[in-house]
Amino acid sequence: MPVASFSFLLFVLVLTIVYYLIPSRYRWIVLLVASLLFYCSYGIYFILYMLFSSLVTYFGTILLHKTVLGYKAILSEAEKEKKKQLREELKKKKKRICFVTTITVLGIWIALKYANFIIHNFNLLLPEAKLPSMSWTVPLGISFYTLNLVSYLIDVYRNKYEPEKQYLRVLAYISFFPHIIQGPFNRYDDLGRQLKEEHRFSYQRLTEGMSRILWGYFKKLLIADKLGVIFGAINSSYAEQPMLYLLFATLLYGFYIYADFSGYMDIMCGISHLLGLKLAENFRQPYLAESVDEFWRRWHMTLGDWFKDYVFFSLSMSPAAYKVGNYCRKHWGDKAAKLIPGYIAMLFVWTATGLWHGADWKYVIWAYLNMLAIMYAMQFADTNQKWKERMHINDNSLVWKVFRIIRTYLFVSFFRIFSTSADVSAAVSYIRHLFSFFRFVPADLNGLFMGLKTSEAIAVLIGVIMLVIVDILKEKNLWQDVKVKCPLLIRNGILVFLIIMIILFAGGENDLIGGFLYEYF
Amino acid sequence: MNTSKAKTYIISAVSFAVMLAVSLLILGNLLEPISQSFYFNHDMQEIKDNDENVEMIFVGASRTARSFIPAIFEEEMGLDCVINAASSSQNIWGSYYQLKELLKDHHPRYVVLGVVENTLRSGLVQADLIVSDRLSGLNKLSFYWNCFTGTDKLYALRAYRFRDNLAKIKENRQQKAEAIARGYKDDSSQDMYYDDTGYICSNRSYKTGTIPIVTKKGFSLDLVRPKQLSYLEKIVQLCQEKGIRLFLVSGITTDMRLYCIDNYQGAVDWYHEFAKENGLVYHNLNYLMDREELFPDEMMSDYNHLNVQGAEIASRLYAQVLRKELKGENTDDMFYKDLEDLKKTVHRIVAVDADISFDPSDPSKATAKISSYQNEDVTPLYQIEVKYKDGSKETVVPWTADNEVSFLLKEKKGYTVTVRAKADRDDYLQAYQRYKY
C-alpha cells in the first residue's frame, strides 16, 4: 500500500475513526492489527521475518530478565565472598544471552540484505569459488525494525527498564506502521509507553496532525518528485551533460532527498499525532548546519543516536578503548589519547552507517568521506581556531555563518555523489565529468529543467522557498509562535494553497507518485 | 471541550472547507478550455428552455457523433427534434449515463446506440471526461463512483483535470468570449467543428490510397468485457422501462478497417445475435448496398470517420432504413448479407502492410515481405520509397508484382519507408503504409 495513494489515506481515515471509537485500553490492539495489515500489503511473506525476529528478541529479553531475577534472589541470600563471583557469573550469562539473541536477529538481517554483497566480494577474492548469488527479496523495513529490536534488547540488558511481558505489545511497538518502513527509530521506553497510555480525541491534535500530513505530501509530491525528475534525467546521462547541469544536479539532490525523506516523516509524524502518539523527530533543519559533524546531528537524527548509543559509546567506553587510550597517551600524548579511541569507534560507526544504507562499497566510501571530514575538523580544531583568530573572523558573524552553511552543503552534496551513483566507478566518472569543464555552459539553458514545464519549475521553486522559510523559522524558534499567532484566514489560506498546488502539480500522467527514497534502505 | 473552543474549531473547519471549495471552483473555471461539451450543453439548455420535443437521441462514440446529422433525421422522419449525444471514444457506460442524463428532461420515442467492433472492449478515462461534462447531480456522482477507478476519481475536480492549462488561462477566457459572441456555434473555418445539436462536422476529404492501416485489433468473445456488456444491457433495460424503442447501429468506416480488423464479421454476428435476443434490430451501415460507390475514400475525413458529405448520405440512408423499420417493413434488401458479400464488390486494394527485416551483420540491407488486402480478381503491384533525414527520396523498389523484395538503405536510422500498392490494371494509388526508423 503506497503511502502516496488514496488507499493509504482511506486506511488512515478508517483507522482513526475505529481507534477513537474503541475503548482506550484496546486501542493498541487496533494499532497492532492495522500495522500488520499495512505491512502485509507489501508482501505477506515479509511478515514472517518480522515475527521471527520479534519473537527471538522477546524471548531473549524475558530470559535476560528471568536470569537477573533468579540471580537477585540468590544474591540476597549469598555470603559476601560468594557475591562477587555470582555477579561475575550473572554478567557473563547476560552477555551470552544478549549476544546470541543479537546475533540471531542481526544475522537474519545480514543474511537477507548482505548475502549477495558478501558472496560477490568473496567471488572477487577467490574467483575459483564461484559461489552462486541468492535470489530472495529483502523485506521492506528490515533495516529499521531490526535495529529497533536490537535497541530494545540492549536496553533491557543494560537494565534501563524491564522487558514487556506481553509479546503482542512488543509486536505492536515494532510493527507500528508509521515507523516500520523508513523510521524514525523510536526507543521502546518512549513509544512502548505511549502505546499503553490513554489518548483522548482532540480537535487541536486532529488539525495539527492533518496540517503536518498535508505539508508532508506537499514536500513529497510537489518538491521531491519534481526535483527527482530533473535529477534522474541528468544523473542517468551524466556523461553527455555539460558541467553546469552536473553541478546543478549535484546541488539539487540535497533538496530532493530532504523533501522526500522529511516529507515522509511529516506524514508519519502527522498520522501518529492524530492518534495521540509522538514519534521522534528525524530532522532539525539539516541544511543550516555549519559543519559536517553538525549536519549529522541534524540529519536522520534517530539513526545517528542509535549508532551513538549502541555502537559508538559501547566501543569508545569499552575496556579495549581504555587500553588503546593508555597506549596512545604513553606514546603520543593526551590529545592522541583523547582522539584516537574515538576515531577507531567512529570507523566502526561509519562503516556500519555506510553498509546500513546499502550493500555496496559506494555507501561505505560515502560514509568514510563524511567521517574523514568530521575527523579533520576534530584533529585540526585548534589549528582552525588559531587561523580564524589571525584572520579576525568572528564565529557569530552572519557572513561567516552563511559561508559555513554553504560550505557544509557543498561538502555533503559532493559526498553524496557516491551514494547516488550506480557504483564506485560511476561515481568517479561522474566526478571526472563534473570537473572536466566539458561544455561548461550549455548552448541552451532551457534543458536545465529536463522536461519540466515552466509552471512546474516555478511551482517547485516556490515549494523549495517555502521549505527554506519554514526551516529558518524553526531554527530561530519562531515557528510555534507563527503557527499560534497566524490569523485563521491566512492559516487556512496557506493550507488551501498547499492542497491546490498538490492538485495542480503532483503526479505524472493520471496518478499520485509511488515510492519514497528511504524505502530502499 | 468548552463551548467557545468548540465554536472556534467549527468556524475554523467551515472556513477552511468554504475557502477550499471556492478556490477549486474558481480555478476549475479559469482552467477549463472550450470543448464540444461547451456547445452541446448550451444546445441542450436551449432545447430544454424552448420546451422542444426531443423525439430521437443518438448515443455512442465518434463514428456516431460524426455520421448522423440530426437535422436530416428531423426532415426525413418528420421528427420535431433529434439530438446527437455521441462523443469521441465514448465508452458504453458513458453512453448509458449520457442517456440517463438526457432522459431526466426528455421523453424521446427512439434511441439509437452506435456500436462498433471494440465497444465492449475498451475503456478510456479521457473519453469519460467528455461525458462527465454533460452530467449533473447524482448522475455525475454515480458515474465517477462506478466508472472511474483509483486515482482517476480525482478527475471529478476540474482543477485537476485541466491543470495542464495553467499557461492558457487567458487564451481560454478569450476563446470562450469569442464562442459566446458567435452564438455558441463552433468555428466552422476549422477542420473539424461542432455543428448542430451534437453533430461533429469535418470538411476534410481523404484521397484514395492515402489511408494507412491504423490498427488490426480484432473482435473475439474473450475480449467482451463483463462491465461493458452489463452497461449495454442497462441501456436496453433503461429504454424498455421508459417505453423507448432502441436501435443498434454501426456507422460507416473505411474498407481498410473492414478488411484489416480480425474477425470483423464475428463482431457483426455478435451484435445481430444480441439484438435478436433482446427484441432489437441492429444495422451495420458498412454493409449498405452499393457501399463502394456511395462511400469512397473521398467521403471520409480520416481512416474511421465520414466527412460532411459522407454524413449527409449516411444520414439520409439510415433515416430511410429507420422509416422502413418503423413501418414494419423488411430492410434486408438494403444490405449485403455479410462481409464476404460486400468484398465481392470491392475491386481495388484497400490496404497494404509490410514486414521489414534487416541483415544483422549489415543494417543497410533490408528485406520486405509485403501483403495487401484485395479480392482475387485484383493483381497488386508494390513500390517502396525511402525518405532520408536530409529530405532526399529514393525509390528503392520500383513497381513490382513480387511480394518479397530486398533493397539497400543509405543510412542506419532516421529514415521513413513508404510502401505503396495499386492494382495492375489501374493507374492510381490505392493503399500505402509508412514505417519510421
Interface residues (C-beta under 8 A of the other chain):
Chain A: S5 F6 S7 Y203 Q204 T207 K453 T454 S455 L488 L489 N492 G493 L495 V496 I499 I500 I503 L504 F505 G507 N510 D511 L512
Chain B: M1 K5 A6 Y9 I11 S12 S15 F16 M19 L20 S23 L24 L27 V125 G150 T151 D152 K153 L154 Y155 L157 A159 Y160 R163 L166 A167
